[in-house]
Amino acid sequence: MRAAKGLSHFFLRDEKGQFKRITDEAQIEAALNSGNENAFWIDTKDPSTPAFTDLMNRAIDKPIESVDMHVSGDAELLARLHAARKRVGK
């Protein structure tokens, strides 16, 4: 679900000046409230279309794929089927 919605990662600058990914909500809140815009970085990724498609296929079922049928058998039966298809088409 996260990939279908899009992802966000929060990075915080450490003592060495390198950014490290942070998942602790208290650290994120402290960084946002610090007022130092150079102390953190937020990276976002666009939603994934394949992930959304897979999620929808699981939630509301995958669309039915068309199936080509080949009928063989008695000539009279085939003629009746063909006539019925014409009637239904009108």
N, C-alpha and C positions, 0 to 999 in steps of 0.2 A: 504494500500500500504506500509505503514511503517513496519508493521509486516512481510510482504512478503520480504522486502529488508533486514531486520535486524534493530535492535534498538540500539541507543547509548545514554547514559545518562552521563551528566557532573556533578560531585560533587566537591564542594569547601569547604575547611576546614574553619570553623568560629572561632571566638575568643575563644570559649570553647574547641576547638580541635575536634569538631564533624563535620562530613561531611554532607552537605546539598545539595540537588539537585538544580542546577542553570539552568535557561532557558534563562536568559537575555544575549544577544550576547555581549554586552559591558563588562559585568562581566567576561564572558568566555574568551574574547580576552585579558582583563587585566591580568587574571590569567595565560594564556599561555605565555604572554610577560613578566611576572614577573621573570621568570628564576628559581623560587622555585618549584621544582618538587614534593615536599611534600605538597604543598598547594592545589593540585587538584587531582582528580581521575576520569578516564573515564571508564565506564562500558558498555560493548557491549553484545548484545544478538544475537544469530544466527538467520538467517531468518527462518520463520515459514512455513513449508511445507503445512499444511492445509490452511493457509492464501493465499499462492501462488496458490494452487489448486482452491480455491474459486474465487480468482481474475481472473484466466484464464477461469474458467467456466462462469463468468459474461462477460468477454471480447470477447471470441470466441465461446461461447455457450457450454453447457454441452454435452459430448459425448452421442450418442444414445445408450441406453441399448437394448440388443437383446430381442425379444419378441417371445415366443413359441406360435405357432398357432395350434389349433386343428380344422380340417375341418371335418364336418359330413354332410351327405346328400345322394343324389342319387348315387348309385353304378357306373352308367355309367359316371357321372361327375367326381367321384373320380378316375376312371380308366383313363380318359382323362388327368386329372391333373398329375397323376403319369407318364404317357407317355410323357407329355410335359416337366416335370422335367428331365426325362432321356435324352430327345433331347437336352435340354439346357446344361446339364452336359457334353455332348460329345463335 
